[in-house]
Amino acid sequence: MVTIAQVQRGVADFLDREVVPQLSGFEKIVIGTGGGLIAAKLPELMNKIADHPMLSVLDLYRKETGELDLDAVYAAAEPYIGAEPFALKVPVVGITLKMGRQEIRDLYNYIKGA
């Protein structure tokens, strides 16, 4: 289990250190700003979606403690993540990021280490 504060710090660090340096000027602004805003609003977002029947049954997020079972999510997803990066399109702004096994592992490690 990780806290939402860990997720916030881990995502922000991952974006700042691994993603943003590889982007052009405009892309840096969009992804840096958007990622920062999403990370800042993550507690409110998680509290809103925590009551969804599908999520509550899976017991991945504990609203009372603000903890996410990141290990369960990672263990379930990892076998399906190929070595070849997949395209992750950022809606509205038209930016496509590439995420593969290594990037997902890095993100996981940033969150766990936060």
Secondary structure, DSSP 4 states (H G I P E B T S, - for coil): -EEHHHHHHHHHHHIIIIIGGGS-HHHHHHHHHHHHHHHHHHHHHHHHHTTSHHHHHHT-EETTTTEE-HHHHHHHHGGG--SS-EEEEETTTTEEEEE-HHHHHHHHHHHHH-
